[in-house]
């Protein structure tokens, strides 16, 4: 497991987004592969908001980025929350202040084709490929070939 930081994310350009699993505990697992087919999980903990769209068969990644707490802007906040036009600026300001106080980060997924999105979270980790057992409340992670 490697804690992700801005600028320290492996190159996923022309890699694949294979799926997402959202646990009841506020943890999100993104299943991704590099262009040379090396599989990884991006594990996002303390997820406050998530917006994924355009998921299709054969999702091709353009880039994956991480925005640190001190770099979050109103534009980042507006991209992840559905905010009504009434009092929009005040809502965004409050959400941005709250995100900064909670030391949240934003993972951004841009696509060449298919899935794209943003996730506001407390931490982001890169792990080797695993299989999730969704029947458990805090799932045991299985290594391919057996239980861990």
PyMOL commands that set and color helices and strands:
alter all, ss='L'
color gray80, all
select helices_A, chain A and resi 69-71+74-80+88-101
alter helices_A, ss='H'
color red, helices_A
select strands_A, chain A and resi 2-3+16-22+28-33+39-45+49-53+59-67+105-113+116-121+123-128+131-132+141-143+146-147
alter strands_A, ss='S'
color yellow, strands_A
deselect
rebuild
show_as cartoon
